[in-house]
Amino acid sequence: MASAETTVERLRKFLRELRRERTLLVGELERSTLRGEDVAGGDLVLQELRRIMRGPGRVRKNLPIFRR
């Protein structure tokens, strides 16, 4: 029996497929955070995008998240 993809796994796959849009999405999510807006799942998406953009072998924890 094949295992079903979880929502998070599907999101990761989608984010990996993005190219130019990654930078735009990170910018939008960071600006919304600076404005004090709460984006559902925004922290998870930012974390995944940063991980993808850093590439394999580079692990950094506690990246700054801009807060008001």
C-alpha positions as CSV (number, residue, x, y, z in Angstrom):
1,M,0.0,0.0,0.0
2,A,1.5,3.4,-1.0
3,S,1.8,6.0,1.7
4,A,-0.2,9.1,1.2
5,E,1.7,12.4,1.1
6,T,1.0,14.7,4.0
7,T,0.0,18.3,3.5
8,V,3.5,19.4,4.6
9,E,5.2,17.1,2.2
10,R,3.1,18.4,-0.7
11,L,3.9,22.0,0.4
12,R,7.6,21.2,0.5
13,K,7.4,19.7,-3.0
14,F,5.5,22.7,-4.3
15,L,8.1,25.1,-2.8
16,R,11.0,23.2,-4.3
17,E,9.4,23.6,-7.7
18,L,9.3,27.3,-7.4
19,R,12.2,29.2,-8.9
20,R,12.0,33.0,-9.2
21,E,8.9,33.1,-7.1
22,R,10.8,31.9,-4.0
23,T,12.4,35.3,-3.5
24,L,9.1,37.1,-4.1
25,L,7.3,34.9,-1.6
26,V,9.9,35.3,1.1
27,G,9.7,39.1,0.7
28,E,6.0,39.1,0.9
29,L,5.9,36.9,4.0
30,E,8.6,39.0,5.7
31,R,6.8,42.3,4.9
32,S,3.5,40.9,6.3
33,T,5.4,39.9,9.5
34,L,6.8,43.4,9.8
35,R,3.3,44.9,9.4
36,G,2.2,42.6,12.3
37,E,0.0,40.5,10.1
38,D,-0.4,36.8,11.0
39,V,-0.2,34.6,8.0
40,A,-1.4,31.1,8.6
41,G,1.5,28.7,8.1
42,G,3.8,31.6,7.2
43,D,6.5,30.6,9.7
44,L,6.6,27.1,8.2
45,V,6.7,28.4,4.7
46,L,9.5,30.8,5.5
47,Q,11.5,28.0,7.3
48,E,11.1,25.7,4.3
49,L,12.0,28.4,1.7
50,R,15.1,29.4,3.6
51,R,16.2,25.7,3.9
52,I,15.6,25.2,0.2
53,M,17.5,28.4,-0.8
54,R,20.5,27.6,1.4
55,G,20.8,24.2,-0.3
56,P,22.1,20.9,1.1
57,G,24.8,20.8,3.7
58,R,24.2,24.3,5.2
59,V,22.2,24.1,8.4
60,R,21.5,27.3,10.4
61,K,19.1,27.4,13.2
62,N,17.4,30.3,14.8
63,L,17.3,32.5,11.7
64,P,16.1,36.0,12.6
65,I,12.4,36.6,12.0
66,F,11.5,40.2,11.9
67,R,9.0,41.2,14.5
68,R,7.6,44.6,15.5
